[in-house]
């Protein structure tokens, strides 16, 4: 089962996992496998069918959106346990199996089988782990997955933020980190970041003033300054910039100077270059044509360079319309617990 499914996953679009998983799972006696993924706000689990723009259409009478706070599927998702469904002794039973990528909860499976023994549960755990890896590998390139896991459209600032935010859960046997951001679809300027180095854990919580793309850009650039001595803003996709945007660039320039970090703007569009020239901002900021040029000028600090890709885009809404956005809120909660202290 595992070898065949893994081999098939390399060229598998998001529309195919439901049917491909079901085909390979029959080899171990699983007559049906349904894949449910948690929405961004973690309110419901949504059935992945592979049909439609959000890969969630044509549910064929199956439960489409079980709530996480109630029901067996939600319990398996919350507690990370394999739970049986249906009367004992039946010819076949449903099993709710948590879907985990490391410690990040992705959703849950509903597996139907006549087997009820240790080997069957081991196969369920193995199948869930493999499906989680496959789905995680498809996430960066799939609009369908983004639509499926969003119950409502998101604004541009939130789209930028989620794409740059690390997973909400992390654990490595020594430390457990968990974070939550709400409201998930309208956040901007508020964020968290974390990293580990040996037995040291670095935690950061950011709160930039405002709730627009300027606040998000300032927050993400500040987060990127945590280690490098050279910060690059890659800007070819910036199609609009007003006085608020200019103010953000100048504020960021002050922050980087105070932090002894070099700031370089790369691939600035012609319209924005003209605005910088008219306002005299180009005499304050450093502009380069491309990343290679920025690297050659700052070769000594290049190994400590952080690159933030700025853009003005559109979000991908759950209604199928383009709203460009991705991975929330006005309040940020970050908690970390360590099993050992220095």
N, C-alpha and C positions, 0 to 999 in steps of 0.2 A: 504493500500500500504506500508506504512512505517514499520509497525510491521512485515509483512511477509518478506520484503526485509532484515530487520535487523536480523531476525531469520535465514534466509538463508545465511547470510554473514559469520557466524562463521566458516563454513567449506568450504568456497568458494575460489578456486584458481583463479588466475588472468584471466584465460581463460573463466570463467563463467559470470563475471559481465555484459557483453553486452547482453547476452540472458536472464539472470535472471532479470536484470533491466527492459528490454522490457516486460517480462511476468508480473511483478508486476505493472508496470506503466499503463497497460491497465485498471486497476481497476479505475483510475481517468480520463480515456478518452484520454490517450496519445497513439496514434497508432504506433509511432516509437520514439525511443530514441537512438541517436548516441553519443558516448563519445569520445571527442578529448582531448589529453594531450599535454601540451607544451614541446618542446624538451629542453634539458639542457641549450642551448644558447638562448632560448626564441626567435627563429627565425620563427618557424612554429608550428602549431598544428597538431598532428598525430593521426589518427583514431585508436581507440582501437577496434579490431574485435574479439580478443580471439583466432585467428588462427596463426599458425606458431611459430617459436622460439621467435619472438619479439612481439607476440600477435597482429600483425598489418597487417597480410596477408589477401588475399581474401576480398577486399573492396566492392565487388559486385556492382561496378559502382559508388559508392559514392565518394565524394571528399576526397582524402587520406591525403593531406598535405596543408590545407589553410595557407597562410602566415599571420603572426600576424600583420605586418605593413599595410596590405591592406585587404579589405573585411569585411563583417559583423561579421564573427566569431572572427576576430582579434579585432574589435571594442568592442564586448561584453567582450572579455578577458581583454583588456586594461582598459576599463572604468568601469567594474563591473556592467553592466546594462543588463537587459533582453530586447532584441531587436527583433521585428517581421521581418519576411522575406516573401516576396511574396505580391500579391495584396490584399487590404482590400476587404472583402466580399466573398473571395474564400471559398469553402467548407472546406478546411483544409489549415493551414498555418504552416510554420516552425518558430520556435522561438530559438534564440541563447541565451543561459543561461550561465553566468559565473560559473566556478567550483572553489570554494575557500575552502581551509583548514585554517580556521581563517582568516588571511590576506594574506596567501601565495597562489598565483595564480597557480592552477594546470592545468587548461585548460578551456574547454567550452563544453556545451551540445548542440545538435540540437534536439529539441523536436517538433514532429508533432502532432497537435491536431486541432479539429474543434472548441474548446472552446476559447473564448477571453473575459474573465472577471476576476475580482479580485481573485476569488477562484482558477481559473486555474493558475494564476501567483503565488499565495501562494503555490500551489502544486509543481510548477516548482522549486521554491526556496527551498522548503523542500527536494525535490528529489535530487537536486544538492548538498545540504549540506550532505545528507546521503551518496551519492556516493563518495564525497570527503573523508569522514571519512573511508569508506570501502577501497578505494584505498590507503590512507595513512597507514592503518594498514597492507596492503599487501606489501608495498614497501620494507621493510628490507629483505624480504625473496624471492623476485621475480627477477630472472635474466631476465625474459621476459619484465618486466617493465623497467629495466635498459637499455635493448637493444632498446626498443621502444622510449625512451626519449633521445637517443643519436644519433646524425646524423653522428658521426664519432668515431673511436676508441680513447680511452684515455690512456695516459701513466700511469705507476704504481704510480708515485708520485701524480698525479691528482686523481687517484682512492682512495688513502689513504686520501687525503685532503677532498674530497667531503663527504666521509663517516663520517668524524669527524667535519664537518662544520655545524653550526646551520642554521636554515631556513633563507632565504634571506630577509624575511619580518616578522615584529613583531609589534603588536599594542595591547594595553590593555585599551584604553580610556584615558590614561594620556600621553603616549609617542608612537611615531611611529618610527620604525627603519627599514631602507632599505639598502641593500648592494648588490654590483655587483662585480664579479670577471671575468676578461677576460685576455687571451683566455681560455675559459672554459675547453678545453680538454688537456691543457699542463701546467697547473699551478703547482707550487710547491714552498714552502717556503714563499709565500705571502698568508696571511689569515686574517680573522677578527674573533672577538668573542664579545659577549655581554651578559649581565645579569642584572636583576633588583632586587632591595632589597628595598621594601617600595617605597619612592619617589626618590630613587637614581638609576641612570642608569650608569652602567659600560660599557665603550666601549674600545675595544683594536684593534689595527691594527698591524700586524706582517709582517716583511720583512726579512727573513733569506737569507743569501748569497747563491747563487746557485739555480739551478732548477732541482734537482734530489731528490731521496728518502731521502738522508741525510738531505737536507734542510727542507723537509717536517717533518721528525721526530723531528728535532731540534725545528722547529716552534710549532708543536703540543705539545711537552713536555714543552716548555716555556709557552704556553697558559695554560696548566694544572697546572703550578706552581702559578697561580694567587691567589689561596686560600689555598691549603694544605701545611702542613709542612713535608710531606712525599710523594715523587714521586716514583712510581713503574713502571718500564718498563717490561711488560709481553712479553717474547721473544721466546716462544716455536716454533713459525712459521717462525723465521728468519733462512733462509737456506743458506745465503751467506753474508759475511762481509769482506771487504778489508780494506786498510789503511784509506780510506775515512770514512768508518763506524767507525773505531776505533777513528779517530780524532773527529768525531761527538760525540761519547760517552764521550771522555775526555773534550770536550768543554762544553757539558751538565753538566758534573760533576763540572766544575769550576763555571758555572752559578748557580747551586743549592747550592753550598757551599757559594757563595757570597750572596745568598738569604736566608741563614740559613734554607735550606730545605734538608732533607735526601733523597738520591737517592739509590734505590735498583733495581738490575737486577734480574728478577725471571724466572725460568725454562729456563736457557740458554742452548741451544743444545751443545752436546759434542764437535762438531767441533769448535764452537765458543769459548767454554771454553778452548780448547787446544790453540787457537790463543791468548786468553787473558793471558794464563799462559806463553807461549813462549815470548810474548812481555813484560811481567811483569805488564800488565794492571790490572790483577786480584788483585794486591796488592794495587791498588788505588781505584778500584770500589768495592762495596758491592754486593755479589752474594748470592741468596737464592734459594732453590729448588722449592718452591711453594709460593703462596700468603699467605697460612696459616702460614708458617714459618716467612715470612716477617711481618705478623701481630703480631705474638707473640713477635718478637724482638722489634718492634716499637709500642707496644700496646698503649703507652701514646699518640701517635700522629696519631693513625690509623683513628680516626674519621675525620682527616684532610688529608686523603690520596687521591691522584689522580692517577689513573691507566691508562697508555697509552699502548695499545696493538700494538707492533711493528710486522711487517710481511714483507716478500718478496713474493708477490703473482703475479697474472696475472689479466689483465683488461678484462672486459666484453665488447667487441666491438659491435657496431651496425651491423657488418657483420656476427655475429654469432660465430666468433672465440673468443678464450679466450684471453683477454688482461688485466685482473683484475684491476679495478679502481673505483670511484663514487661521491656524492653530490656535478674549475678553475683558474688564470691569472697572468700576469706579472705586472699588475697594479690593485690596489684594491681601490674601492670607497665605503666609508661608510658614510651614512648621517643619522642623528637623529634629530627629531624635538619634542619638548616637549610643552605641553599646559600650563604647570605651571613651574615656576622656584623657586628654594629654596631661 
